[in-house]
Amino acid sequence: MGDAMVPGRCVACQMPMQNSTSGFRRFVCSHCEPLIHHREAVRCKRCALALGPRLQAFGWTHCRHCKPMVEHGAQAPLECVVCSDYLAPVDQWIALLKYGNNHGMARFLGHWLGTRVLKLGMDLPDVLVPVPVSPDKLRQRGYNQAALIARHLGRHINRPVTTDWLIKTQELGAQATLGREDRLQNLHGAFRATRRIPGNIRIGLVDDVITTGATIQSCAAALRKAGAESIVTMAVCRTPE
């Protein structure tokens, strides 16, 4: 397992920078730091989809997909936190970790997500549970990128990480060509909790990217079936609509 992030180089532009041991300056140069500290969009509380100004003007707190489910009392994650939309250069950072074996990038992304969580002043989870990959995918890739991010997020917010409370029972093939409803149907029953979860434990469900929310909804359903009552989903980025 490699740690491919080059010491002393900005993760965004790869230009050399002065060594620093504090904050984001360990990872990005002063020129690229605004990419991280940009003005964050107002987002759906349930799936983190950015809300346009028209929805905000009408006082919406949830997107058009989540609003009907919230109004009908659907059991689902009530909170969702992300750092950014899934756009350049963040998509490249995710790819370096997910496909490039760049474990150093997980330190940066976990730190970024932890900083975002603390800045919001939200109730912190008691334990972090990364979205699992199937055994076949884990053998093929050698690691679970969500678990790597969760590990560094946990260090930043001082919370434990468990990788054996939730498992993926089957590999379903590519989801990229499927729409929102088809993804939900495709993922039905794909995840299973391995133990009974006390209702007083707050779960932080961690992933790298939220695309439509189908994966985290399926994971949350499995955790709720096992007894979880409080779940907050956390991801580095959210695919815009």
Secondary structure per residue as TSV (DSSP state, phi and psi in degrees):
chain	resnum	aa	ss	phi	psi
A	1	M	-	360.0	121.4
A	2	G	-	-94.8	157.3
A	3	D	-	-118.6	87.5
A	4	A	-	-86.3	-3.4
A	5	M	S	-71.2	123.2
A	6	V	-	-75.4	122.4
A	7	P	T	-60.2	138.5
A	8	G	T	82.7	7.1
A	9	R	B	-122.3	143.0
A	10	C	-	-66.9	133.2
A	11	V	T	-69.4	-21.0
A	12	A	T	-86.0	-48.0
A	13	C	T	-113.4	-8.3
A	14	Q	-	66.8	11.6
A	15	M	-	-78.3	146.7
A	16	P	B	-61.3	146.0
A	17	M	-	-143.0	163.9
A	18	Q	-	-68.5	140.8
A	19	N	-	-65.1	137.5
A	20	S	-	-145.3	147.7
A	21	T	-	-113.8	11.7
A	22	S	S	-125.9	142.3
A	23	G	G	56.1	-150.5
A	24	F	G	-74.0	-15.1
A	25	R	G	-67.8	-7.7
A	26	R	G	-73.7	-18.8
A	27	F	T	-121.4	-37.0
A	28	V	S	-127.4	150.6
A	29	C	-	-79.5	170.0
A	30	S	T	-64.4	-29.2
A	31	H	T	-70.4	-36.4
A	32	C	T	-94.3	-10.7
A	33	E	G	-57.4	-33.8
A	34	P	G	-59.6	-21.2
A	35	L	G	-62.2	-27.5
A	36	I	T	-91.8	-37.7
A	37	H	S	-97.2	28.7
A	38	H	S	-67.4	163.6
A	39	R	-	-70.3	119.2
A	40	E	-	-78.7	142.1
A	41	A	-	-71.4	156.3
A	42	V	-	-76.2	128.3
A	43	R	B	-123.7	156.2
A	44	C	-	-58.6	131.3
A	45	K	T	-67.6	-21.6
A	46	R	T	-95.5	-37.2
A	47	C	T	-128.0	-1.5
A	48	A	-	70.1	13.7
A	49	L	-	-66.5	134.0
A	50	A	B	-63.7	131.3
A	51	L	-	-91.5	130.6
A	52	G	-	-70.2	164.9
A	53	P	H	-60.6	-29.1
A	54	R	H	-67.2	-44.1
A	55	L	H	-65.2	-39.4
A	56	Q	H	-64.2	-37.7
A	57	A	H	-63.7	-29.1
A	58	F	T	-89.3	5.4
A	59	G	T	79.4	18.9
A	60	W	-	-70.4	138.5
A	61	T	-	-112.1	-6.5
A	62	H	S	-132.5	152.6
A	63	C	-	-73.2	174.4
A	64	R	T	-66.4	-23.1
A	65	H	T	-78.0	-41.6
A	66	C	H	-86.7	-27.8
A	67	K	H	-55.3	-47.2
A	68	P	H	-62.4	-37.1
A	69	M	H	-69.2	-38.3
A	70	V	H	-66.8	-41.6
A	71	E	H	-64.7	-29.1
A	72	H	T	-95.9	9.9
A	73	G	T	71.4	28.6
A	74	A	-	-64.5	137.1
A	75	Q	-	-77.6	116.6
A	76	A	S	-162.4	167.4
A	77	P	-	-54.2	129.3
A	78	L	S	-90.1	-13.7
A	79	E	E	-134.8	147.5
A	80	C	E	-148.6	130.1
A	81	V	E	-123.4	130.6
A	82	V	E	-135.9	164.8
A	83	C	E	-92.2	-32.1
A	84	S	E	-165.2	165.7
A	85	D	E	-73.3	156.1
A	86	Y	S	-83.3	77.0
A	87	L	-	-134.6	167.8
A	88	A	T	-62.1	141.4
A	89	P	T	-91.2	3.4
A	90	V	H	-61.9	-37.3
A	91	D	H	-61.2	-32.9
A	92	Q	H	-71.2	-37.3
A	93	W	H	-63.6	-43.3
A	94	I	H	-62.0	-42.9
A	95	A	H	-63.3	-37.9
A	96	L	H	-61.3	-38.0
A	97	L	H	-76.8	-47.2
A	98	K	H	-72.2	-39.1
A	99	Y	T	-117.6	-14.4
A	100	G	T	-103.6	6.8
A	101	N	-	59.7	27.8
A	102	N	-	-92.5	84.6
A	103	H	H	-69.7	-23.7
A	104	G	H	-61.6	-31.1
A	105	M	H	-64.8	-28.9
A	106	A	H	-63.7	-34.5
A	107	R	H	-61.1	-46.3
A	108	F	H	-64.8	-48.4
A	109	L	H	-66.6	-38.8
A	110	G	H	-65.2	-39.2
A	111	H	H	-64.4	-43.8
A	112	W	H	-61.6	-46.8
A	113	L	H	-65.4	-40.2
A	114	G	H	-63.9	-39.7
A	115	T	H	-63.2	-40.7
A	116	R	H	-63.9	-44.4
A	117	V	H	-61.4	-46.0
A	118	L	H	-67.5	-35.7
A	119	K	H	-64.1	-34.3
A	120	L	H	-72.2	-18.0
A	121	G	T	66.3	26.8
A	122	M	-	-78.1	165.2
A	123	D	-	-67.9	121.2
A	124	L	-	-74.9	148.7
A	125	P	-	-70.3	159.5
A	126	D	S	-81.8	-30.3
A	127	V	E	-149.5	146.3
A	128	L	E	-101.5	132.3
A	129	V	E	-122.4	109.0
A	130	P	E	-72.2	147.1
A	131	V	-	-62.7	124.3
A	132	P	-	-81.7	159.9
A	133	V	-	-108.7	163.5
A	134	S	-	-69.9	157.5
A	135	P	H	-55.7	-38.2
A	136	D	H	-64.3	-43.9
A	137	K	H	-66.1	-38.2
A	138	L	H	-65.4	-40.5
A	139	R	H	-66.8	-37.9
A	140	Q	H	-69.3	-46.0
A	141	R	H	-88.3	-32.0
A	142	G	S	93.5	-8.6
A	143	Y	S	-163.5	162.7
A	144	N	-	-109.9	113.1
A	145	Q	H	-61.8	-33.1
A	146	A	H	-65.5	-36.8
A	147	A	H	-68.3	-37.5
A	148	L	H	-64.9	-43.9
A	149	I	H	-63.3	-43.0
A	150	A	H	-60.8	-38.9
A	151	R	H	-59.5	-46.1
A	152	H	H	-77.4	-31.2
A	153	L	H	-61.7	-44.7
A	154	G	H	-60.3	-39.4
A	155	R	H	-64.5	-36.9
A	156	H	H	-72.2	-37.3
A	157	I	H	-105.5	7.7
A	158	N	T	59.1	53.4
A	159	R	-	-132.2	144.8
A	160	P	-	-74.3	157.9
A	161	V	B	-120.6	133.3
A	162	T	-	-123.1	131.7
A	163	T	S	-107.8	5.5
A	164	D	S	-119.0	12.1
A	165	W	S	-86.3	-21.6
A	166	L	E	-137.9	133.2
A	167	I	E	-129.2	155.2
A	168	K	E	-99.3	122.8
A	169	T	-	-89.1	-14.6
A	170	Q	-	-154.8	149.3
A	171	E	-	-93.5	125.4
A	172	L	-	-105.0	2.5
A	173	G	-	83.5	-179.2
A	174	A	-	-65.2	136.3
A	175	Q	-	-100.1	-10.3
A	176	A	T	-60.4	-31.7
A	177	T	T	-88.9	-2.1
A	178	L	-	-94.6	147.6
A	179	G	-	-79.9	179.8
A	180	R	H	-58.1	-52.5
A	181	E	H	-68.0	-37.6
A	182	D	H	-66.3	-35.9
A	183	R	H	-63.1	-45.1
A	184	L	H	-59.6	-43.9
A	185	Q	H	-66.0	-40.4
A	186	N	H	-65.3	-31.3
A	187	L	T	-92.5	-1.8
A	188	H	T	-58.7	121.1
A	189	G	T	76.2	10.9
A	190	A	-	-79.8	-16.2
A	191	F	E	-121.8	150.6
A	192	R	E	-145.7	134.3
A	193	A	E	-76.7	144.9
A	194	T	S	-97.1	-4.4
A	195	R	S	-155.3	165.8
A	196	R	-	-74.1	133.0
A	197	I	-	-109.5	121.8
A	198	P	-	-59.6	140.4
A	199	G	T	-66.6	-18.6
A	200	N	T	-88.2	4.3
A	201	I	-	-96.4	127.2
A	202	R	E	-90.8	123.0
A	203	I	E	-97.5	133.2
A	204	G	E	-103.9	108.1
A	205	L	E	-91.5	117.1
A	206	V	E	-112.1	134.1
A	207	D	E	-141.7	170.7
A	208	D	E	-84.5	-49.1
A	209	V	E	-133.4	135.5
A	210	I	E	-101.8	119.4
A	211	T	S	-93.4	-67.8
A	212	T	S	-113.0	-12.6
A	213	G	S	94.8	-2.9
A	214	A	H	-64.1	-41.3
A	215	T	H	-65.4	-48.6
A	216	I	H	-67.3	-32.1
A	217	Q	H	-65.5	-40.7
A	218	S	H	-67.0	-40.8
A	219	C	H	-64.1	-44.5
A	220	A	H	-62.8	-37.9
A	221	A	H	-62.1	-40.1
A	222	A	H	-67.1	-39.2
A	223	L	H	-68.4	-39.2
A	224	R	H	-66.8	-37.8
A	225	K	H	-60.9	-29.3
A	226	A	T	-88.5	0.8
A	227	G	T	116.7	-8.9
A	228	A	-	-65.4	137.1
A	229	E	-	-116.5	-25.8
A	230	S	E	-122.7	116.4
A	231	I	E	-133.4	131.3
A	232	V	E	-120.4	129.9
A	233	T	E	-95.6	139.6
A	234	M	E	-134.3	128.9
A	235	A	E	-146.1	157.3
A	236	V	E	-66.9	-42.6
A	237	C	E	-148.9	166.1
A	238	R	E	-129.5	129.4
A	239	T	-	-68.2	125.3
A	240	P	-	-71.3	157.6
A	241	E	-	-80.9	360.0
